[in-house]
Amino acid sequence: MSVVALVLAAGSGRRFGADKRRATLADGRSLLAHSVERARAVFDDVRVVLRAGEWGEDFALPGDCLVIVSPDAASGMGHSLAAGARSLGDSQAQAVAILLGDMPWIEAATLRRLAEAASTSKIVLPRHAGQQGHPVIFGREFWPGLGQLAGDEGARSVVQAHRDCCVVVEVEDAGVLLDVDTPQGLL
């Protein structure tokens, strides 16, 4: 099963108080670079959604990461996700893993396990300790719906509309729940 990774990194991060994508982790890399590197360890095709006027070089992203611009990023995550989904027209992948640029602690083994559960007609949801996490993997059949999203809800409406197509994968990896919203979240 071929899965493309789409890293959403066009949000404003208001609660963080600064551009959290540039915040440095203990290993010296930025939060976004670390999250992208985790994705690249598993997925051959990694695309990163950024705001208009931003470039991969601005965040020290690898040159082989395709940058997708979300001109309406300020209007909410749904717009950024839609821009990313619309960019997949040239992909031969059968599913897309939607990763968040502020979740750098997801283990590669977890990403592989989720990708193995993917198919063109399924939505794969990780769950840890009773809580749904990220990334969510959408089969190709759901890409048109993702491309129509707007607002700040993300893909929740697509998941809810297709509950019968959802597969929950229980994982031991708490990284599927850990995102960075404030500077204290980096510790």
N, C-alpha and C positions, 0 to 999 in steps of 0.2 A: 504494500500500500504506500503510495507516494503522498506525502503530506508537506505542504508549504507552510512556513511560519510567517505570521503577520504580527509584528510587535507594535503595539499602539503607544506612541510617545509624543502625542501632539497636545496633551492637556496642559492646563496652566499651573497646576500644582499650588493653588492659592494657600492651602493650609500649611504648606512647607515654609512659606515666607520668602523663597528664592527659587531659582530654577533647579528643582531637585534632580533633574536628569544629569546635571553636572556635579552633583554632590559626590565626594570621594569616599569610597569604601576602604576598608582596612588594607586591601591589596594595592591601593593606589589608583585603581581604575574608577571611572565614573559609574554612577548607578546605572545609567542607560547602557554604557559599553559592557558592563558586567552582565546585564540582562540579555543583551544581544549575543554575547559570547556563549551564554548557556544555551540559547536557541541554536546557534551555529554548531554546537557540539553534537547535535542530534539531526537537525534538518539541513538538507543541501541548499534549499532556496529560502533565504531569510529576507523579508522585506520589512522596512521600518517606516511607520507613518509619522511624519513631522509636520510642523506648522509651515505655512507659506514663508519663504525667505530663509529657511534653514537648510543646512546641508549636512550630509553624513560626516564630513570633515570637522564640522563644528563640535562634534561629540566624540571624535576619534573612533568612528565606526569603521570597520573593515571595508575596503573598497569594493568587495563583491556583494555587499548588502545593497539591494535596490531601495532607494529612498522614494517614498510615495508622499506627495504633498497633499495635505488636507486644507484647502482654502477656507473652509468653514469650521475649523477646529474650535474656535471660540464659542461656537453654538452648541458644543457638547460632544461627548464620546461617540454618539450614534453617527454623527457626521464623519468623524475620523474613521470609524469602522467601515462605513459605507464607501469612503474613498479608497480604503485599502482593499475591500472586497471587489470594487470595480476594477482594480488594477490586476486582478487575477485572470483576466481574459486570455492572457498569453501563457498561462501555466497549464502544464499537463497533469498536475497533481489531482488526486481524487478527493482530498480533504484539506482544510486549512486549520491550523492551530492558532487561535487568537491569544496572544500573550500580552501582558501589560509591561510596559517599560520600567515600572517601579517594583517589580517582583524578581529580585536577583537571586533568590535562594532555592528555586525549584531544582531538584536534582535531575541530572541527565537520565538516570534510570527511570524516573517517573515520566519524563517526557516520552521516552521510548515506549514505555508500557501504555501510555495513553494513545500514542500513534498506532500501536499494534491493534488497538481496539477499534480504530477508525474504519469507516467505509463510506462510499458515496451517499448512502441513504441513512446515516446515523449521526447523532449529535452525542459526543462523548464528554461526560462531565466528571471531573475528579471530585472525590469527597474524602475529607480527612476529619476524624473525630466528630462525625455527624454534620460537618459543615461543608457546603459546596465551595469549591475553589476554582482556581485557574491553572492552566489554560483550558478553555473549552475548544473542542475540535468539531468543526462543522463539515459534514460531507458535502460534496460538490452540488448536490441537489438543493442545498440551502443557500448557496452563494447569491442567487438573484434576490432573495429576501434580505440578506445582509447588505446588499448594494442599495437597498431602498431605505435604510435606517436614517433617522434624524433625531435631534434632541440629545438628551443626556442619559438616556436609559441603556444604551449599549444594545446587546443582542437578547436581552431578557424576553422581548416579545416573540422573537423567533423560537426560542426554547419553549416558551409557554404554548405557542401555537402548534408545536410538534412534539408534545410530551411522549407520544407513542413511539417516537423515533429515538428517544434518549436512552443512552446506556450510561449507568453510573459505575465508575471504577473506584473502588475503595483503595486509598493509598496511605502509606505510613509517613509520607513526606509532608511535614508541617509547612514547608516552603510554598505549597499551593494556596496557603491562606495568608502568607506574610507579604504585605505591601508596605511601602514607605509613604506615609502621609505627612509626617513631621520630622524634624531633624533627630528627635529622640528615636525614631524608627530605624535609624542607621546603626544603632548600638547593639 
